[in-house]
Amino acid sequence: MFEKLLIANRGAIACRILRTLRELQVKGIAVYAEADAASLHIQQADEAYSLGEGAAAATYLAVEKILATAKACGAKAIHPGYGFLSENAAFAQACENAGIAFVGPTPEQLRVFGLKHTARALAKHHQIPLLEGTELLDSLDTALLAAETVSYPVMLKSTAGGGGIGMRVCHNATELSESFEAVKRLGQNNFSDAGVFIEKYIEHARHLEVQVFGDGLGDVIALGVRDCSVQRRNQKVLEETPAPNLPDGMAEALCTAAITLARAVNYRSAGTVEFIFDSADGRFYFLEVNTRLQVEHGVTEQVWGVDLVRWMVQLAAGELPALSELKLHPQGHAIQARLYAEDPGKDFQPSPGLLTRVDFPTAEGLRIDTWVQAGCEIPPYFDPMIAKLITWAPTREQARLNLHQALSDSQLYGVETNRDYLRQILLATPFASGRPWTRCLEGLVYSASTFEVLSAGTQTSVQDYPGRLGYWAVGVPPSGPMDSRALRLGNRLLGNDDGAAALEITMNGPLLRFNCAAVVAVTGAAITLLLNDQPVPMNTALRIEAGAVLSLGSIIGAGARSYLCLRGGLQVPDYLGSKSTFTLGQFGGHAGRALRTGDVLHLLPLTDADAGQQLIAEPLPAVRTLRVIYGPHGAPEYFKPEYIVTFFATQWEVHFNSSRTGVRLIGPKPLWARTDGGEAGLHPSNIHDNPYAIGAVDFTGDMPVILGPDGPSLGGFVCPVTVIEADLWQLGQLKAGDKLRFEPVNLKTARDLALKWDQCGSWLACDPDNSVPQADHIDAIAGKPGSHIDRGPLTIGSPVVLELGEGDTRLVARLAGDTHLLLEIGAPELDLVLRFRAHALMQALETLALPGVIDLTPGIRSLQIHYQPEQLPLAGLLALITTQWAAVCATPNLQVPSRIVHLPLSWDDPACQLAIEKYMTTVRKDAPWCPSNLAFIRRINDLA
């Protein structure tokens, strides 16, 4: 047996061959185009070598590159798979000349059967039935005369190649005249042979084929008859074996003819003899020979219990047992579906792109040959087949139903596929009845519950509520709608769950064409809304018919974001528990990015078409008021008390450099209570990195930023106030130049507002005026006497709600909004003991699995608790913290799991350099970490 074998192919067949090589204990060598760098066959191979950039001509058809790779790695054999060089006689000869075994037929057999007209001549010599036809045609005039003799309709065919390329049905002389040069060009361009001939066309034909295998010495066996009649434009879609509903004795006659033809040339290796079967007169006719492994070989393997790839390799190595000694008996029925990255809704246009989800089912009798996994890119250069799904069952009907179920259970996202088209074929009468013919799909009308993006708008993305929770500790933000109120109201209007995924539209909306009926609602900021060029209202459940175009134009007046909600929600896969798009992380939503022109999104089939419900929309005020909880960091520790008064009295302006990450504000420069950040940094805003709450007003230097849903989980800046949960939606409606003010409220007010909104059904009912008197609150924060508002355990002059211990056992709990609590440990120093205790406290709280705790996020000497106060009241949480902290401090020896960091790490990465450049351009150019973050790290750590 060979020590090494090179696979001159890609995709599913390369993975299939590698599977057999592992069983034979042969090292599999993969070659690949750079566009296939993420293919499974590269990971599964013992060695892999790049063929460089480019399409097939520069890679998988590059004979010199492939042979040079084989020689360099010591491969003694090459398996060509199917397609590419698999039927190339010159390549097979070049392998033999180089002393490398070609795992396939001989060069001479490839030449004889490689041209259809010479194969027809051989079949005629051995009295195998042929359709009436011609030899090669040298001119259009000759072709027209021949067609009259054969009689229309005729099939004009290229003599070279396969896969349905270079075949045209011509019903009259006009069609033949129009097709002649085109078919010649296809043959020349695809197979370097412009030869064409004519064959009689059978209207109601079945495409049958016989799998043969020969030892090269005259012994040939046939492994039954496959039916490959289900075709689209002469390309096979479904294949099965045994062929159903054949007349008695027909299968045996087909096998006998195939064996006769193969024995005539002492055929070597695997091959397929193809026939046309005329259902009208019950006769078969020779079509061609494929001198390679077929795409559909798997159905034969499943029924006959053989491994054709193993036979091919063993034969090439001289180790195949005698074929005449094999005792083979077919059992059951197998059907294969070819799953392609193509869009049936766009005339089967290929659909290259990134697969963000790949999830195939497992079941008894189900075989899946594929080369993809999540993260694979479907390149535009090659055949777009993703996988072959093959089901085996004792009966055809069970195999058919099992295949339909397997396709239903297969989840692929990121590119469009023909999955639903295949499911429709399996249920359609021609196939379900077991009587398909080659043109049976022409009457099938494809339907899909989708809409297409004709124009994408500005940063249109998929979002769901409440977003991606539970991953703040590892830096993954919740994302979700920036105006959660508008999205939730739209979903309520449609009868959806609050969290159903919808489109978030920023400033300018998309143009969408619906391929199915749908019911939608548009909420949020007022936007131009047209259905088939006619104005339609917002905040209303609208019925959209299949074929209609919905145009969402520009935001009108106040606000920055609108939301398109759809009954049943958008059908995109969950990523870390949410459908929300995190564009900076490039995951979630549709392909981890904003929408692009040409994208196709899926809906649930519409079952409830009721429309017409409306909501009352309130206009956004000219100056917004954001209600906040004071803290976690305020006066007099970090800010001078008089600045806090100024902070609340100021009408702030939204900076142009604002986004889902954060809303920057223009206003008075802060008055700091200290000159620097001590160990934490050079600026008085610096503190040791601690977790942030969404909605925290973060002073990055002297500029405040309201952290948004895509914001950082950790940072080294102080936050004097945090927007309450009930007002976070307003962040989504802020745009450059807007004015806003902050209004402090107490915890009870904050939670009353949040609960009131959850229970309401219209905008006007959602925002009762429960705010506390502004002046009293500011006076209290500034330290003026007699101005205390009841906030439970919190005194108004401080965001601190709990203080325990002293020295390195000191713990301070600070309010960070109405749903977050920030715990700070010890003095503001870098101390490993403090870090260990923070970690031990986090582990202790994790062990309790407290109901209502959403996230536990550690900082350098801090721990933030994101919780739901109605499930876990603040008083109870503080009591638990007190108990657990005492236990942690009483433990003399702390142990935590270590981590392994894999080098190299990129410190001065081009992406970091670009980020600094953007920061210097749009924020500030004199920050201490500019222009080199690496130099800043060196300086701040006092390194040489």
N, C-alpha and C positions, 0 to 999 in steps of 0.2 A: 504494500500500500504506500501511497505517496506520503512523504513527511509533511509537505506543504502544498496547498492548492490555492491558486489565486482566482478570485471571482471577478470577472470582467463585466460587472453589472451593478445595479443599485436597487434600492427599494425593497419591496416584499420578497422578491425572488432571491435577492442576496441574503436576506435573513433566513429564508427557507433553506438555502444551500448550507449556510453556516450551521444550522440546527443538525443537519445530517452529518456534516463533517465532525462535529463534536462527538456524535455517536460512533463514528469511525475512528476517532482519535487522530484525526488529521488536522493540522494547523490551518485555519482559514485566514487567507490574506485578502483584505478588502482594499479596493481603490475607490476614490470618490472625487467628485467635483466639489469645489469649495462651497457651492450652494447647498450641498447635502451634508454639511459638516455636523449637523445635529441628528443625522439619521441613525436609527438603532443598529444598522448593520456595521457601522464604524465601531460602536461600543462593544458589539458582540464578537468582533473579529479578534484574532490573536495579534495581528499586525494590521495597520492601515496606512495607506500612502495616498497623498493628494495628487490628483491629476491637474490641479490648477483651476483657474477661473474659467468661466464661460459655459456655453451650451454644449450639446452632445458632440459636435464636430471637433471641439478642442479638448474634450475630456473622454467620455466613454466610447467614442469612435476613433480615438487617437491610438492607432495600432502601435506605433513606435514607442509611445509613452508606456503603454500597457506591457509590451514585451520587455522593455528596459526595466520596468519595475519587477516583473517576474524573475528576470535574470539576477537583478540586484538582491532580491530577498531569498533567492534559492528555491522558488516554486517550481515543481516538476510537472505541474498540470494547470490548465486554465479551464474553468467552467464558464461558458458565456451566458448562461441563463436564457432569457428570451428577449427579443428585441435587440437593438444595437448591433453587435457583431455576431450574434448567434447563428445567422445563416449566411455569413460572409465567407465564401470559399477561399478568398485570398488570405483572410486572417487565419483560417484553419491551416492553410498551407504554410503560412509564415510561422505558426506555432511548431509544426512538424519540422520545418527547416532549422528551427532554433533548438530542437531536441526537447520540446515541451509538449506534453500530451494535450490534445484538444479534446475536451470531454463533450463529444457529440459525433455526428456523422463524419465520413471521410470528405476531403475537399471535392472529390469527383461527385459524390452523392449530393453535396450541396449545390454543385453546378447543374447537375441533371434536373433536380427538383426545384432549384432556385428560380428558374424561369417557367412561368405557367405554360407557355406554348410547347416547350420541350417535354414537360411533364405530361401534357395532353398527348403528345406523340407517343410516349412510352405506354401510356394507358391504352391508347388505341391499338398499339401493337399487341397488347396482351388481352384484347377484346373486353376491356372494361367499358361499360356504357358511358358515352360522352354526350353532352348537349351539343346540338348542331352549332358549329362555329367555324372560325377561320384560322389561318396561320397569321403571322405578323403582317400588319398592314403598312404599306409604305407611303400612302397618301390618303387624303380625305376622299378623293374620287373613288379610289379602290374600296374604301370603307363603305361609301354610299351604295355602291354596286353590291357588295357582300351583304349588306343589311337587307337589301331587297330580296336577295336569294334566301337568307335565313328567315326573313319576315319579322316585322316589328311586333312587340317590343324586343329590343336587344340590350345586352349589357356590354358597354365598352370598357375594357379592362387593361390596366397596365400589366405587362408580363412579369415585372419584378415586384418584390416586396410583398406586403400583406397588411393585416390590420384594417382592411377596408379602405386603404388609401388607394386612389387611382381607379375608382369604379363609378360609372355613371349609367343609370338606366335611361335609355333613349326610346321614346315612343314613336318618333317620326324622324324624317330626314333633317328637319330644322334643328331638333334637339341634338342629333348626332353631329351636325355641322358646328353647333355652338360648343360641344363638349370635346371634340377631337383634339384640338391643340392644348386644351386645359389638362386633359388626362395625360398627354405626352409630357407636359411640363412637370406634372406631379411625379411621374415616374422618374424623370431625369433629376429633379431636385431632391427627391427622397431616397432613390435607389440607384442613381447614376445610370439609368437605363430608360430610354424614351420609347421602347417598343410597346405597341398596343395591339390588341386583337378583339374580335367580336365573338360573343357567345349568346345563344338564345336565352331570353329572359323568361323565367317562369313566374307568373303572377302570384300564385299561392304556394310558395316554396318553403320547405323546411331545410334548415342547415344542420346536417348530421355529420359526425366525424368519428373515426375509429382510432383509438390509441394503440399504436404498435410499438414493439420493442424488438430489435434484432441484435444478434451477436456478431454481425459482420462476416459470418461464415456461412450464411444461408438459412440459419434457424431464426424464424420470426414468430412472435406470438401477438395476438390481438386481445386487448382488454376492454371489450365491450364497445357500445355506441353511446356517444354523448349527443345531446340535443342542444345546439347553440343558436336556435332560431330567433330568440328574443334579441333583436338588434336595433340600433338607432344609427341611421346613416351608415349601414354596413359594419358598425362597430358592435361587438358582442356586449350584452348587458347582464343577462342571466344565462347560466349553463347548468345542465343537469345530466345525470346518468343513473340508470339506463334511460334511453330515449323512450318517452311514453307513447302509447297508442300506435305502435307500428303494426303493420299486417304480419300475420304469422310467417315466420321464416325470413323476414326482412333483415333483422339484426344479424343473423347468421350469414346471409348473402353479402351484407356490407363488410363483415369481418373477413370473409373469404376473399373478396375483391381487394381489400387493403393488404392482406398478407401476400397475395399474388404480386401486387405491384412492388411491395418492399423486398420480396425474395428475388425479384427480377434484377436487383442491383446489389444483392447481399447486404441489405441495409444494416447499418451499425448504429446502436444507441436508441434513444427515444425519438419518436416522430408521430405525426398525425396525418392521416389521410382523410381529406374532407370531401363530402358529397352534397349534392342538392337532391332533395326528395320531393317529387311532384305529388302533392296530396290528391290531385284530381285523378291522375292515372295510376297512382301507386307504384311508380318506377323511380329508381335512383340513377344519378349521373355523377361521374367523377368531376371534381372541382379543382383540387390542387393538393399538394403535399407540403406540410410544414415540417421542415427538417430540424426541429428543436423541441424543447420542452414548451408546452403550451401554458398560457395563463391559467387555463381551466384544468390543468392536470390534477389538481387537488381533489376534484369530485371522483375521479377514477381511483385515486389512492384510497379514498375513504370507503368506497364500495368494494374494491378488490383486496384491500388490506395489504398494499404494497408501498414501497418507497422508491419511486422512479429515480430520484436524485441519487440515492444509494446505488441503484443498479448502474446508473451512468458512470459514477465514479469507480465502482468495482470493475466494470467492463474496461474502462480506460486504463486501469491498473493491472488488468489481466487476472482478476480474482473473482469474476462473476461465475456462480454455479451455472451448470447447463440449463438453458431455458426449458428444454424438453422434459427436465426432471421436476419442474415446478408444478405443484398441485394447487391450483388457484380456483376459487369459487366465489363469485360475486354475492354480496349480501346487502339487502336494503336499498335505499335510494339516497342520493346526495344532490344538493342544489347549491350553486355558488352565486353570490351577488358581488358585482364589482363596485366598490365604493370609491367615487371620484370627488376630487375637489373641483367642482363645477357647479354652476348655477342653472338649474333647469328653467328658472323663471326668466333668464336672460339668454334664451336659446342655447343653453349649455355652454356658456362662456366659461373658460377656465377661471378658477378662483384662487390664485396664489396668495400667500400670506402666512401669518403666524397662527399656529394652533395653540390656543390658550387652555383648551381642555380636551383630553382624549381619555375616554372611559368606555372600554368594551366589556360586555358581560361575559361571564363564564357559565357554561351549561353543558350537560351531557350531550355528546354528539355534535357540539359546536367547535369548529376550528376557525381560527382567525389568523390569516397571514398578513402582517402589516410591518411597516418600517417606522411608524410615527409614535410619538408620545407628546405630552404637553411640552411646549417650548420648541417644537420642530417647525421649521419654516418650509412651506410648500413653495418650491422655486418655480419660476415661470418658464424654465427652459425645457422641462421634460414632461413625459406623460403624467397627468395629474392623479393617477390612481393612488389612493390612500391605503386601501386594505381590500382583502378578499374575505368575505364571510361565507363559510361553508357549513351547512348543516347536514347531518346524516341521521336517518331514522329508518325503522323497518318499512315504512310506507311513504309514498310520494306525498300524500296529503299531510302527514305529520311533519315531514321535512319542510314542506312549504310553510306551514303554520309556525314552525319553530324558527325558520329564517325571518319571517315577518316579525316575530317577537324579538329576535336578536337585534334586528335593525331598530326596532322601537326602543330597545334598552341601550343602544349605543349612543353615547353622548360625545359629540364633537363640536367644538366652538372655536371661532376665530376666522374660519373661511366657510363659504357656502359649500354644501355637498349635495349629492343626488340621493341622499338617504330616504327622504320622503317619496321621491319619485320611484325608487325601488320598491318601497312598501305599497305604493299604488299599483305597480305592475303585478306584484304577487297576488293582489286581491282582484285584479281585472280578469274578465271571463276568458280571454285567449290563453293566459297562462294557467289560471286556476283549473280550467277544464282539461289541461294537458294537451291542447291542440294549438300551440302557437305557430306562427309563420313569420318569415323574415320582415314583413312590413306591418306586423300586428300593432306596433306602437304608434303608428301614424294616426290612429283614431283615439289615442289616449290624451286627454286634456289635463295637463298638470295643474294642480292647485296647491297654493301654499299660504299659510297664515303668516304673512310677512309684509313689511314695507321697506321701500328702498330709499336711500338718502340721495336725492338729486343734487342737493347743495347742502353743505354741512353747517353753515353758520359759524359763529365764533365760540369756540370751546364748548360745544354741545357734548354733554356726557351723560352716561347712565348713572343714576344715583338711587339708593333706597334708604329708608329710615329704619332704625337709627344709625345705620352704617356698620362699620366693622369694629365691634367692641371686643375687649378682652386681650388686645395685643399692644396696648400702650407701653407695657414694660419692655417690649423689644422694638420700640420705635415705630410701630405701625399705627398711623392715625385712624380715626374712625371714618374719615371722609364723609359720605352721605350728603344729603341736600344742604346747601348753605342756608337756604330758607326752608327749614323743615315744615313750617306752618303751611306754606303754599302747597307743598307736595302732599302733605297729609290731608289737607282739605280737598284737593283734587281727587285723591283716592277715595275719600269718604263720599264724594259726590257720585262716584262711579260704582259704589258698593264694594270696593276693594278693601283689603286690609290696609291699615295705615302704611305698612312697610313695603307695599308693592313697588317694584322698580319703575322709574319714569325717566324722562329726559329733562336734564337741567339745561336751560338756555341762557346764555350770557350775552346781553346787549343786542345781538343779532341772531335770529333763529334759522332753522333749516327749512329746506323745501323737500317734502316727503311724498312719495307715490305709494298708495296702499294697494297691495295685491289681494286683499281680502276685505270683507266688511269689518268695521271696528266701531267702537264707541270710545270717544276721547273727551278730555276736558283740559283746558289750558288755564292755569292759575298763576298767581304771583304778579309781577310788575306788568302793567298794561303793555300789550304788544300788538302790532298789526297782524290780523288773523284772517286769512282768506281760504275758503274751501272752493276749489274749482273756480278761482278768481272772483268769488263772491264773498263779501264780508260776512263773518259769523261771530257770535258773541263769545267772550271769555266767561269763565266761571259757570259754564253750562255743559251738560252732558250732550255731546254732539254725535249723531250717527254719520259714519263715513262709509260709502259704498266702495266695493272693489273697483279699482281703476282710478279712483279720485285722487286729486293732488291737494295736499294741505300745505299752505305757505305760512310760515311764522316769520314775520319781518323784523322790524327794529322796535326796541323798547320805546314807548311813548311817554315822555315826562319822567316822573320820579321812579326810582327803582333800578335794579340792575339785572334781575334774574326772573325768568318765567319758567313754568313747568308744564310739560306735556305728559299727562297721565293717560293711561290706556286701560280699558276694562280687562282685568286679568293680569295686568302688569307685563312688563317686558320680560321675555324668556331668555335671560342670559345666565350663565352658570355662577354659582356662589364661589367666591374666593375668600378663604378664611372666614366663612360664615356670612358673607355679604356680597351683593351684586354691585356695590358702589365702585366707581372708578377712582383709583388713586393714580393720577397721571404722572406724578413725580416718581412713584415706585414702579410705574408701568405694569400695573396689574389691576384686576377687577374690571367690571363693566364690559364694554365691547373692546376686546384686544388690548385692554390696559391703557387706553388712550381716548382722546376726544374723537368724535365721529369724523369720517371723511366721506367725500363724494364717492358713491358706489357701494357703500356699506349696506348690508341687508340685515334687518333685525326681525326677530320672531315674536309672534304673539300666540296666545292660546286661541283656538277656534272659538268664534263668538257664539255663545248659546243664549245670552240675554241681551237683546238689542234695544231695550227700553232706553229712551233718551229724553232730554227736555228738562231735567231737574236743574235748578239754579241755586247759586249762593249769592249773598250780598257782599260786595267788595267795598272795603273802605279805602279812600285815597291815602297815600302816604304823606305825612306832614312835611313841610319845607325843612324844619329842623327836627331831627330825630331825638328821642330820649331813650337812652339805654339804661335800664335799671341794673344796679350792681350791688354786690356785697363787698364791703370794705375788707381788703386783705388779699393775699396773705402778708404782704410787706408794706408797711406804711410809716407814719410818723410816730414818734420822733426817731426811730431806729435808723431809717434810711432817708426819709424826706423831712424837710423842715415843716412844722405844722401849718405855717401860713401858705405853703405851696399846696397842701391838700385842699385848703379852702379855694385857692385859685383853680386847682384841677377841676373841682365840681362846678365852679362858677363860669368856667371857660366854654365858649362855643367853638368846638374843635372842627377842623376841616379835614376831609379825607384826602390823603395824598394820592397822586396818580399811580404810584407804584404799590398798588394793593391787589390782592388776589385771594384765592381760596386758602392760601397759606397764612395770610395775615393782612389786616387792614391797617395801614400806616396812617398816622394822624399828624396834622400840623397845628402847633399851638405853642404856648409859653414854655420856655426852657425851664426844666425843673430846678428847684433849690434843694441841694443835697445836704443831708445832715452830716456827711463825712467827706473826706477829701479823696479817698480811693476805696477800692474793694478789698484792701488787705491782701491776704494770701490768694484771694479769688481773682484779682485782676487790677489793672491800673485805673479803671474808671469807677467812680462811686456807685454805678449801677451794677457792678459785677458782684456776684455771689458764687459760691461753689454750685456746680451744676445740680439743679433740682428739677423734679417733674413739673410740667405745666398742666393747667386745666384749659380746655377749650373755652375761649371767651376771656381768658386772663389778659389784662392790659399790661403788656410786657415792655419795660423801658430798655430798649437796646441802645445803650448809651443815653443820649438825651431825647431820643425820639420814641414815643409810645406806639406800640403795635398791638392791635386786638388779635389774638391768635385765633385762626380759623380752623375749620375741620380737617384741613390737610397740613396743619401746623406741626411744629416740632414737639416731640414728647418731653424733651429735656433741654435745659439751657441754663446759662449762668447769669441771668438778669432778674432784677426785682420786679414784682407785679403788685402795685398798690390796690387794685380792685379787680373783680372778676364779674363779668356779665352773668346775670342769673339765667337759669335754664329757660324760663318762659320768654326771654327776650333774645336768645341766641339767633332766632330766625331773622332778626333785623340785620345781622351782619351780611346776609346774602343780598340785601337790597341797598347796600352802600356802594356808591361809586365816586370817582374822583370829583372833588369840588363840593360834595354834600357836606352839610353842617350837622353836628350832633353835640349833645351834652350828656353827661352822666348823672344819674340820680340814685343816691344810695337808698337801699331799703333794708328791712330786717329779714331774718330767716323765715319767720311766719308768713310775711307778705309774699316773699319769693315763692314759697311752696304753695300758698293759696292760689297764686297766679298760675303756676304750672298745672295744678290739679284742675283748676277751673277751665283751662284751655283744653285739657284732655277730654273733658266732658261736653264741650260745646260743639255746635254744628255749623256755626256761621261766623264770619269774621267779626261782625259788630258785637257778637256775644262773647268774643274771646278775650277781650282786653279791658276788664273792669278797672275803674280808677281806684286802685288800692294803695297808691303810693303814699309814703309818709311825708310829712312836711320837710321840704328840702332844707330850709334855713336852720331848723333845729338840729338836723342831722349833721350838717357841716360844722355848726358851732361845737357840737359834742366831739367830733373828730379833732377839731383844732384845740381841744382842751378847755373850752370855756365851761364854767360851772353850770350845774342845774339843767343840763341838756342830755339826759339819758333815756333811751328808748328800750323797751323790753325786748331783749334778744336772747332769752334763756340765759345760759351760762356766760355769754359774751358781754363784756362792757364795751360801750360804744367807742371808747377811746383807744381800743386795741383790737386787732383781729385774732388775738390769742385766746383760745377757749380752754386750754389745758396746759399746765406747766408742772413737770415732775422732776425730782432729783436735782443734782448739781454736779458740776464738773463733767467728767466723761460719762456720767449716768443721767445727765439732764436731757429731758425730752419736752419739746414745746409743740403743741398742736395749734395750727393756724387755719382759719377758714379760707378756702379758695373757691368762692362761690357757694351756692346752696347745695351742691352735690359732690364737692371735693373737700378733703381734709389733708393738709400738708403737715407732716411730722418732721421736725428738725431735731437733730441729736447732737449734744455736746456743743463745744465752742466752735466758731467758724474757722476750723483748722483742718488741714489734711492729716487725718489720723486713721490708720488702718483699723484700730480698735473700734472707732465710731462706725466705720463701714461694715465691719463684721456684725456689730450689734444691730445696725439697720437691717442687714440681711437676715439675721436671726429673727428679728421681730416680724419681718415679712413672711418668713417660713412658718412662724407660729400662727400668724393670722390665716395663712393659706390652709394650714392643717384644720383650722376650725370650720372652713368652708361656709362662711357666714352668708346667710341669705341676704340679698340686697347689695353685696359687694360686687362691683363690675370689674374693677382693675386694681391691682396693687403694683405701683410703679416706683422703683428705687432710684434715688439720686446718689451723690457722693456721700453725703451725711444726712440723707433725708429719705422719706418714704411718703408717697401720696396715695390716699385711699379714695377711689371713685365709688360712690355708693348711692343707693336709692333711699332717701330719708324716710319714706313711708313704710319701707320694709325693715329698715334698720335705723331707728331714730338716733340723732346725734348723741343724746345723753347715754344711751345704751352702748354706742360705739366707743365713746370716751371711757366708759367703765371697763369695757373689754381691753382697750389699749392699756389702761392703767395696770390691770392684772397681768397681761402678757409682758409688759415692759419690766415689771418687777421680777418676773421669772427669768427674763433674758439677762438682766443685770446681776442676778444671783448665780448665774451659770459661770463657773470659773474658766472652763475650756470650751470654746466655740469651734465647731467644725462645719465647713460648708463645702459642697462639691467644687472641685477645680475645673478649669476650662482648658482646652487645648486650642492654641492659635496656630494656624498653618501659614507659614511664610512662603513666598514674599508678600508683604503688604505694600500697597502703593501709597506713598506719603505725599509726593509732589505730583499728583496726577493731573493730566491736562484738564479734566473736569473740574478739579479744585481751582486750577488757575483761571478757568473761565468764570467760575462762580465769583471769585475775588474781583475779577475785572468788571463783571456786571454790578457787583456790590459797590465798587468804587465809582461807577458811572451813575448809578441810580439812587444810591443811599448816601454814602459819605466816603470820601477818599482818604481821610486821615485817621481811620480806625487803627489801633495798634497792631492788628493782624494783617494790615495791608502794607505793602503789596504782596508780602510773602507770609502765608500762614506758617510755613515750615520755619522761617526765621523767627517768627513770634513764639512758636513752641520752644525753640532753642533758647531764646532770651528769657522767657518767663520761667523756664526751668533751670536757669543759670548754668547752661551748658556751654562748653567752649565751642 
